[in-house]
Amino acid sequence: MDTISTNVLGPALIVQKFMPLLERAQDRRVVMNMSSGLGSLAQVSSPGWAVYSISKAAIVMLVRRHLFSCGEWMH
């Protein structure tokens, strides 16, 4: 559970807390999260990395959901 807490819950809570500041910002707003190839659904090939891979795939979805909810989804 530490991996999920660190790689998913931590970034989710940080963005949630900073969202009011980001919404008020006049200049460019940037939130950066780090994923990896092991978070790619297209590259499910490393059997020993299940929890890590799940956490990295979750951070990708978290970023996409935030962009979508902010109306800044890019195709």
C-alpha positions, 0 to 999 in steps of 0.5 A: 500500500505504500507504493499506491500512497506515494505514487497515487494518493500523494499526488492526488491530494497535492493537486486537490489542495493546490487547485484553488491556487491554480484556478486563480493563477493568471499565468500558465498553470502547471502540475507535473507528475511522473509515470514510467513505461511500466504504467503503460497498458500497452507494455504489460510485460514485467511480472514482478512489478504489479503494484508499481505498474498499477500505481503508475497507470493510476497516475496517468489516469489521474492526470487525464481526469484532472485535465478533463474536469478542468476543460483542458483536455487535449486530443 
